[in-house]
């Protein structure tokens, strides 16, 4: 016969392991979402800087370089755009929310134009 004091200890251990694994999955998922948002902010900053530089150097362009940069953004938000000589410098941001646990705002910077 088994000792009655040990009854249910396997259940407690199983529930504890499941809780730990769920916590690990949540942390890894939030890190993956953060990396994805950072990549998106960087990529969109690159694209916006290129669009702004193209407009800056196009004599037939009718819009401002920063307006062109903002127009091409899809998921990130333009937070800064400056023209420095013949170059366009852009900064974007993307906010990612992972359930109720975390919310991060990640930024991307890019510069485009001839040297």
MMTF fields as JSON, N, C-alpha, C and O atoms, coordinates in Angstrom:
{
  "mmtfVersion": "1.0.0",
  "mmtfProducer": "UNKNOWN",
  "numBonds": 459,
  "numAtoms": 460,
  "numGroups": 115,
  "numChains": 1,
  "numModels": 1,
  "chainsPerModel": [1],
  "groupsPerChain": [115],
  "chainIdList": ["A"],
  "bondAtomList": [4, 2, 8, 6, 12, 10, 16, 14, 20, 18, 24, 22, 28, 26, 32, 30, 36, 34, 40, 38, 44, 42, 48, 46, 52, 50, 56, 54, 60, 58, 64, 62, 68, 66, 72, 70, 76, 74, 80, 78, 84, 82, 88, 86, 92, 90, 96, 94, 100, 98, 104, 102, 108, 106, 112, 110, 116, 114, 120, 118, 124, 122, 128, 126, 132, 130, 136, 134, 140, 138, 144, 142, 148, 146, 152, 150, 156, 154, 160, 158, 164, 162, 168, 166, 172, 170, 176, 174, 180, 178, 184, 182, 188, 186, 192, 190, 196, 194, 200, 198, 204, 202, 208, 206, 212, 210, 216, 214, 220, 218, 224, 222, 228, 226, 232, 230, 236, 234, 240, 238, 244, 242, 248, 246, 252, 250, 256, 254, 260, 258, 264, 262, 268, 266, 272, 270, 276, 274, 280, 278, 284, 282, 288, 286, 292, 290, 296, 294, 300, 298, 304, 302, 308, 306, 312, 310, 316, 314, 320, 318, 324, 322, 328, 326, 332, 330, 336, 334, 340, 338, 344, 342, 348, 346, 352, 350, 356, 354, 360, 358, 364, 362, 368, 366, 372, 370, 376, 374, 380, 378, 384, 382, 388, 386, 392, 390, 396, 394, 400, 398, 404, 402, 408, 406, 412, 410, 416, 414, 420, 418, 424, 422, 428, 426, 432, 430, 436, 434, 440, 438, 444, 442, 448, 446, 452, 450, 456, 454],
  "bondOrderList": [1, 1, 1, 1, 1, 1, 1, 1, 1, 1, 1, 1, 1, 1, 1, 1, 1, 1, 1, 1, 1, 1, 1, 1, 1, 1, 1, 1, 1, 1, 1, 1, 1, 1, 1, 1, 1, 1, 1, 1, 1, 1, 1, 1, 1, 1, 1, 1, 1, 1, 1, 1, 1, 1, 1, 1, 1, 1, 1, 1, 1, 1, 1, 1, 1, 1, 1, 1, 1, 1, 1, 1, 1, 1, 1, 1, 1, 1, 1, 1, 1, 1, 1, 1, 1, 1, 1, 1, 1, 1, 1, 1, 1, 1, 1, 1, 1, 1, 1, 1, 1, 1, 1, 1, 1, 1, 1, 1, 1, 1, 1, 1, 1, 1],
  "groupList": [{"groupName": "UNK", "atomNameList": ["N", "CA", "C", "O"], "elementList": ["N", "C", "C", "O"], "formalChargeList": [0, 0, 0, 0], "bondAtomList": [1, 0, 2, 1, 3, 2], "bondOrderList": [1, 1, 2], "singleLetterCode": "X", "chemCompType": "L-PEPTIDE LINKING"}],
  "groupTypeList": [0, 0, 0, 0, 0, 0, 0, 0, 0, 0, 0, 0, 0, 0, 0, 0, 0, 0, 0, 0, 0, 0, 0, 0, 0, 0, 0, 0, 0, 0, 0, 0, 0, 0, 0, 0, 0, 0, 0, 0, 0, 0, 0, 0, 0, 0, 0, 0, 0, 0, 0, 0, 0, 0, 0, 0, 0, 0, 0, 0, 0, 0, 0, 0, 0, 0, 0, 0, 0, 0, 0, 0, 0, 0, 0, 0, 0, 0, 0, 0, 0, 0, 0, 0, 0, 0, 0, 0, 0, 0, 0, 0, 0, 0, 0, 0, 0, 0, 0, 0, 0, 0, 0, 0, 0, 0, 0, 0, 0, 0, 0, 0, 0, 0, 0],
  "groupIdList": [1, 2, 3, 4, 5, 6, 7, 8, 9, 10, 11, 12, 13, 14, 15, 16, 17, 18, 19, 20, 21, 22, 23, 24, 25, 26, 27, 28, 29, 30, 31, 32, 33, 34, 35, 36, 37, 38, 39, 40, 41, 42, 43, 44, 45, 46, 47, 48, 49, 50, 51, 52, 53, 54, 55, 56, 57, 58, 59, 60, 61, 62, 63, 64, 65, 66, 67, 68, 69, 70, 71, 72, 73, 74, 75, 76, 77, 78, 79, 80, 81, 82, 83, 84, 85, 86, 87, 88, 89, 90, 91, 92, 93, 94, 95, 96, 97, 98, 99, 100, 101, 102, 103, 104, 105, 106, 107, 108, 109, 110, 111, 112, 113, 114, 115],
  "secStructList": [7, 7, 7, 4, 4, 4, 6, 6, 2, 2, 2, 2, 2, 2, 2, 2, 2, 2, 2, 2, 2, 2, 2, 2, 2, 2, 2, 2, 2, 2, 2, 2, 2, 2, 2, 2, 2, 2, 2, 2, 2, 2, 2, 2, 2, 2, 2, 2, 2, 2, 2, 2, 2, 2, 2, 2, 6, 7, 6, 6, 7, 7, 1, 7, 2, 2, 2, 2, 2, 2, 2, 6, 7, 1, 1, 1, 3, 3, 3, 3, 3, 3, 3, 3, 6, 6, 3, 3, 3, 3, 3, 3, 3, 3, 3, 3, 3, 3, 6, 6, 6, 3, 3, 3, 3, 3, 3, 3, 3, 3, 3, 3, 1, 7, 7],
  "xCoordList": [0.83, 0.0, 0.877, 1.998, 0.322, 1.055, 0.673, -0.382, 1.541, 1.31, 0.291, 0.469, -0.763, -1.817, -1.321, -1.943, -0.212, 0.31, 0.853, 0.979, 1.176, 1.733, 0.681, 1.009, -0.554, -1.612, -1.787, -1.899, -1.81, -1.999, -0.702, -0.725, 0.415, 1.677, 2.058, 2.667, 1.71, 1.964, 1.143, 1.624, -0.081, -0.941, -0.369, -0.333, 0.073, 0.658, 1.921, 2.138, 2.738, 3.954, 3.613, 4.243, 2.642, 2.234, 1.695, 2.053, 0.851, 0.286, 1.397, 1.375, 2.351, 3.472, 4.31, 4.692, 4.599, 5.383, 4.645, 5.259, 3.351, 2.559, 2.581, 2.682, 2.489, 2.526, 3.885, 3.947, 4.957, 6.297, 6.457, 6.973, 6.02, 6.117, 5.277, 5.699, 4.1, 3.259, 3.954, 3.891, 4.614, 5.357, 6.499, 6.725, 7.22, 8.317, 7.789, 8.394, 6.674, 6.083, 5.657, 5.847, 5.087, 4.684, 5.892, 5.846, 6.952, 8.153, 8.758, 9.102, 8.889, 9.456, 8.575, 9.08, 7.274, 6.358, 6.464, 6.423, 6.597, 6.724, 8.064, 8.131, 9.127, 10.421, 10.364, 10.912, 9.706, 9.573, 8.771, 9.116, 7.711, 6.917, 7.743, 7.615, 8.581, 9.451, 10.47, 10.69, 11.098, 12.064, 11.386, 11.957, 10.179, 9.438, 9.112, 9.25, 8.681, 8.347, 9.586, 9.507, 10.719, 11.96, 12.382, 12.793, 12.277, 12.608, 11.686, 12.132, 10.405, 9.439, 9.734, 9.691, 10.032, 10.337, 11.592, 11.635, 12.607, 13.832, 13.581, 14.05, 12.846, 12.571, 11.753, 12.033, 10.748, 9.92, 10.684, 10.436, 11.604, 12.436, 13.327, 13.487, 13.899, 14.715, 13.897, 14.334, 12.72, 11.87, 11.438, 11.424, 11.085, 10.656, 11.807, 11.605, 13.012, 14.167, 14.467, 14.791, 14.361, 14.584, 13.541, 13.873, 12.276, 11.22, 11.445, 11.253, 11.856, 12.136, 13.315, 13.273, 14.381, 15.563, 15.241, 15.728, 14.44, 14.056, 13.289, 13.537, 12.361, 11.576, 12.453, 12.268, 13.411, 14.306, 15.127, 15.391, 15.522, 16.398, 15.662, 16.295, 14.346, 13.551, 13.067, 12.236, 13.553, 13.153, 11.676, 11.126, 11.034, 9.614, 8.697, 7.476, 9.257, 8.433, 7.637, 8.143, 6.391, 5.523, 5.31, 4.685, 5.817, 5.615, 6.945, 8.012, 6.862, 8.058, 8.641, 7.906, 9.931, 10.552, 9.937, 9.732, 9.649, 9.08, 7.637, 7.183, 6.928, 5.569, 5.629, 4.8, 6.596, 6.768, 7.171, 6.719, 8.025, 8.451, 7.262, 7.128, 6.414, 5.254, 4.228, 3.557, 4.107, 3.11, 3.378, 2.437, 4.644, 4.956, 4.876, 4.941, 4.739, 4.669, 3.349, 2.299, 3.406, 2.205, 1.862, 0.731, 2.813, 2.519, 3.233, 2.797, 4.3, 5.028, 4.562, 3.907, 4.915, 4.533, 5.787, 6.819, 5.69, 6.808, 6.857, 5.887, 7.994, 8.112, 9.107, 9.085, 9.978, 10.906, 11.367, 11.601, 11.489, 11.998, 12.696, 12.101, 13.957, 14.715, 15.509, 15.903, 15.726, 16.557, 17.87, 17.897, 18.954, 20.29, 21.105, 21.686, 21.123, 21.828, 21.131, 19.988, 21.827, 21.244, 20.725, 20.427, 20.62, 20.196, 18.912, 18.646, 18.129, 16.898, 17.092, 17.46, 16.843, 16.98, 15.588, 14.841, 15.248, 13.904, 13.977, 14.884, 13.003, 12.86, 11.402, 10.48, 11.215, 9.875, 9.715, 10.692, 8.471, 8.222, 7.084, 6.18, 7.148, 6.116, 5.851, 6.782, 4.601, 4.223, 3.661, 2.799, 4.155, 3.668, 3.134, 3.772, 1.955, 1.335, 1.196, 0.697, 1.632, 1.533, 0.55, 0.931, -0.708, -1.747, -1.799, -1.676, -1.981, -2.013, -0.65, -0.483, 0.324, 1.604, 2.553, 3.196, 2.648, 3.685, 3.253, 2.467, 3.785, 3.598, 4.915, 5.412, 5.48, 6.766, 6.619, 5.869, 7.333, 7.434, 8.881, 9.794, 9.075, 10.416, 10.607, 9.67, 11.815, 12.079, 13.067, 13.865, 12.976, 13.912, 14.414, 13.65, 15.672, 16.261, 16.908, 17.446, 16.844, 17.491, 17.849, 17.255, 18.833, 19.291, 19.54, 20.12, 19.092, 19.271, 19.582, 19.169, 20.318, 20.675, 22.135, 22.874, 22.551, 23.948, 24.894, 24.528, 26.102, 27.121, 27.841, 28.731],
  "yCoordList": [-1.185, 0.0, 1.253, 1.256, 2.318, 3.568, 4.435, 4.268, 5.346, 6.273, 7.318, 7.931, 7.537, 8.487, 9.925, 10.777, 10.208, 11.578, 11.952, 13.14, 10.985, 11.253, 11.264, 11.512, 11.003, 11.012, 12.416, 13.384, 12.524, 13.82, 14.57, 15.633, 14.049, 14.761, 14.785, 15.748, 13.751, 13.726, 14.787, 15.402, 15.004, 16.026, 17.416, 18.253, 17.653, 18.953, 19.197, 20.301, 18.178, 18.302, 18.573, 19.422, 17.874, 18.065, 19.474, 20.119, 19.944, 21.285, 22.333, 23.323, 22.13, 23.065, 23.101, 24.18, 21.952, 21.9, 22.566, 23.265, 22.358, 22.998, 24.515, 25.239, 25.004, 26.449, 27.036, 28.115, 26.339, 26.816, 26.834, 27.803, 25.776, 25.724, 26.817, 27.409, 27.086, 28.154, 29.505, 30.346, 29.713, 30.954, 31.104, 32.194, 30.023, 30.056, 30.365, 31.148, 29.761, 30.013, 31.481, 32.089, 32.053, 33.456, 34.384, 35.343, 34.1, 34.929, 34.824, 35.839, 33.608, 33.425, 34.062, 34.637, 33.955, 34.578, 36.088, 36.713, 36.681, 38.141, 38.593, 39.642, 37.826, 38.161, 38.067, 38.918, 37.039, 36.887, 38.05, 38.564, 38.459, 39.593, 40.874, 41.709, 41.028, 42.203, 42.236, 43.283, 41.091, 41.023, 41.32, 42.0, 40.814, 41.056, 42.543, 43.101, 43.181, 44.603, 45.455, 46.44, 45.094, 45.833, 45.708, 46.688, 44.503, 44.284, 45.106, 45.706, 45.128, 45.885, 47.381, 48.063, 47.901, 49.33, 49.693, 50.736, 48.837, 49.093, 49.032, 49.89, 48.023, 47.866, 49.027, 49.538, 49.436, 50.538, 51.862, 52.737, 52.019, 53.22, 53.254, 54.305, 52.116, 52.047, 52.43, 53.231, 51.856, 52.112, 53.58, 54.192, 54.138, 55.538, 56.476, 57.468, 56.179, 57.026, 56.982, 58.006, 55.812, 55.702, 56.483, 57.151, 56.406, 57.159, 58.657, 59.411, 59.091, 60.514, 60.987, 62.075, 60.177, 60.557, 60.597, 61.467, 59.676, 59.674, 60.945, 61.575, 61.32, 62.533, 63.778, 64.718, 63.784, 64.928, 65.173, 66.321, 64.117, 64.241, 64.135, 64.1, 64.083, 64.03, 65.442, 65.982, 66.049, 67.428, 67.558, 68.659, 66.456, 66.523, 66.193, 66.207, 65.898, 65.521, 66.717, 67.837, 66.459, 67.545, 67.518, 68.429, 66.493, 66.445, 66.56, 66.337, 66.906, 67.05, 65.67, 64.683, 65.592, 64.294, 63.592, 62.379, 64.346, 63.718, 63.266, 62.302, 63.955, 63.517, 62.204, 61.319, 62.076, 60.812, 59.693, 58.556, 60.029, 59.019, 58.521, 57.32, 59.429, 59.025, 58.261, 57.364, 58.606, 57.969, 56.475, 55.693, 56.075, 54.672, 53.758, 52.536, 54.328, 53.497, 52.745, 53.289, 51.498, 50.676, 50.346, 50.568, 49.825, 49.382, 50.197, 50.212, 50.863, 51.674, 53.124, 53.518, 53.898, 55.303, 56.163, 55.879, 57.209, 58.129, 59.066, 59.768, 59.079, 59.978, 61.11, 62.113, 60.962, 62.046, 61.898, 60.792, 63.023, 63.045, 64.377, 65.437, 64.312, 65.535, 65.384, 64.284, 66.501, 66.536, 67.188, 68.336, 66.446, 66.952, 67.008, 66.016, 68.162, 68.311, 67.51, 67.796, 66.505, 65.683, 64.348, 63.439, 64.234, 62.969, 63.164, 64.248, 62.105, 62.105, 61.142, 59.985, 61.62, 60.811, 60.601, 61.555, 59.328, 58.96, 58.125, 57.311, 58.342, 57.497, 57.044, 57.854, 55.747, 55.178, 54.463, 54.198, 54.156, 53.367, 52.392, 52.643, 51.283, 50.25, 49.793, 49.427, 49.812, 49.352, 47.949, 47.682, 47.063, 45.692, 45.412, 45.737, 44.803, 44.446, 42.939, 42.318, 42.364, 40.925, 40.644, 40.546, 40.517, 40.258, 41.371, 42.551, 40.98, 41.938, 42.093, 42.895, 41.324, 41.262, 42.399, 42.963, 42.739, 43.693, 44.509, 44.06, 45.708, 46.571, 47.292, 47.971, 47.146, 47.752, 48.658, 48.359, 49.759, 50.629, 50.581, 50.985, 50.09, 49.911, 50.869, 51.139, 51.381, 52.371, 51.837, 50.936, 52.427, 52.116, 53.427, 54.384, 53.474, 54.662, 54.291, 53.196, 55.222, 54.993, 56.338, 57.373, 56.279, 57.468, 57.044, 55.99, 57.884, 57.545, 58.804, 59.907, 58.61, 59.7, 59.571, 58.783, 60.325, 60.231, 60.817, 61.703, 60.307, 60.802, 61.97, 62.532],
  "zCoordList": [0.0, 0.0, 0.0, 0.509, -0.591, -0.632, 0.545, 1.156, 0.841, 1.942, 1.501, 0.449, 2.271, 1.915, 1.883, 1.248, 2.557, 2.544, 1.17, 0.871, 0.335, -0.985, -2.088, -3.248, -1.75, -2.755, -3.318, -2.565, -4.625, -5.279, -5.539, -6.159, -5.085, -5.3, -6.777, -7.243, -7.506, -8.95, -9.67, -10.622, -9.229, -9.818, -9.567, -10.468, -8.351, -8.014, -8.842, -9.341, -8.982, -9.785, -11.253, -11.885, -11.79, -13.188, -13.426, -14.411, -12.54, -12.676, -12.577, -13.308, -11.694, -11.556, -12.823, -13.277, -13.398, -14.627, -15.783, -16.59, -15.869, -16.922, -16.757, -17.747, -15.53, -15.282, -15.672, -16.262, -15.349, -15.716, -17.23, -17.788, -17.895, -19.356, -20.012, -21.006, -19.469, -20.011, -19.856, -20.753, -18.721, -18.518, -19.511, -20.037, -19.77, -20.733, -22.129, -22.861, -22.5, -23.818, -23.939, -24.992, -22.881, -22.926, -23.081, -23.851, -22.36, -22.463, -23.86, -24.465, -24.374, -25.708, -26.785, -27.749, -26.615, -27.575, -27.577, -28.638, -26.406, -26.346, -26.921, -27.562, -26.706, -27.309, -28.831, -29.531, -29.335, -30.788, -31.379, -32.443, -30.696, -31.17, -31.156, -32.052, -30.15, -30.077, -31.203, -31.812, -31.486, -32.588, -33.922, -34.775, -34.099, -35.333, -35.49, -36.578, -34.4, -34.462, -34.729, -35.463, -34.15, -34.386, -35.855, -36.477, -36.393, -37.806, -38.702, -39.68, -38.364, -39.166, -39.095, -40.119, -37.91, -37.772, -38.566, -39.217, -38.513, -39.28, -40.789, -41.537, -41.225, -42.659, -43.205, -44.289, -42.454, -42.928, -42.893, -43.723, -41.951, -41.938, -43.182, -43.802, -43.543, -44.764, -45.989, -46.815, -46.098, -47.255, -47.31, -48.379, -46.146, -46.106, -46.448, -47.148, -45.965, -46.287, -47.78, -48.382, -48.372, -49.819, -50.602, -51.581, -50.18, -50.867, -50.726, -51.68, -49.529, -49.328, -50.149, -50.724, -50.213, -50.994, -52.483, -53.205, -52.93, -54.348, -54.68, -55.709, -53.813, -54.041, -53.969, -54.743, -53.034, -52.881, -54.151, -54.507, -54.821, -55.982, -57.316, -58.371, -57.278, -58.5, -58.831, -58.101, -59.897, -60.213, -60.581, -60.546, -60.931, -61.288, -60.118, -60.276, -58.948, -57.784, -57.293, -57.226, -56.953, -56.5, -54.982, -54.439, -54.288, -52.845, -52.108, -52.681, -50.85, -50.02, -49.705, -49.68, -49.47, -49.172, -47.955, -47.974, -46.914, -45.713, -45.931, -45.313, -46.801, -47.144, -47.912, -47.701, -48.793, -49.527, -48.582, -48.717, -47.625, -46.651, -45.831, -45.594, -45.405, -44.596, -45.428, -44.917, -46.683, -47.556, -47.749, -47.881, -47.765, -48.06, -46.832, -46.971, -45.65, -44.438, -44.374, -44.715, -43.939, -43.834, -42.38, -41.947, -41.633, -40.271, -39.201, -38.049, -39.551, -38.587, -38.691, -39.656, -37.681, -37.634, -37.785, -37.179, -38.593, -38.778, -37.579, -37.294, -36.873, -35.716, -35.957, -35.243, -36.954, -37.281, -38.724, -39.212, -39.386, -40.757, -40.951, -40.76, -41.333, -41.587, -42.881, -43.269, -43.522, -44.719, -44.318, -43.874, -44.477, -44.15, -45.445, -45.885, -46.017, -47.289, -48.377, -48.735, -48.903, -49.964, -49.43, -50.205, -48.114, -47.503, -46.705, -46.184, -46.618, -45.829, -44.672, -44.874, -43.458, -42.247, -41.674, -41.457, -41.43, -41.012, -39.739, -39.565, -38.85, -37.666, -37.584, -37.677, -37.41, -37.316, -35.98, -35.279, -35.644, -34.449, -34.687, -35.484, -33.986, -34.056, -32.629, -31.911, -32.217, -30.885, -31.01, -31.848, -30.173, -30.144, -28.746, -27.745, -28.697, -27.433, -27.381, -28.32, -26.297, -26.125, -24.996, -23.829, -25.363, -24.371, -23.336, -23.664, -22.096, -21.001, -20.344, -19.425, -20.819, -20.136, -20.491, -19.606, -21.749, -22.137, -23.347, -24.182, -23.413, -24.567, -24.782, -23.883, -25.973, -26.284, -27.485, -28.413, -27.465, -28.624, -29.093, -28.373, -30.292, -30.846, -32.008, -32.759, -32.155, -33.189, -34.232, -33.973, -35.404, -36.477, -37.075, -37.202, -37.434, -38.032, -39.359, -39.523, -40.298, -41.589, -42.216, -41.915, -43.089, -43.812, -45.26, -45.519, -46.199, -47.608, -48.406, -48.049, -49.492, -50.379, -50.779, -50.188, -51.762, -52.197, -51.158, -50.385, -51.16, -50.201, -50.79, -50.152]
}
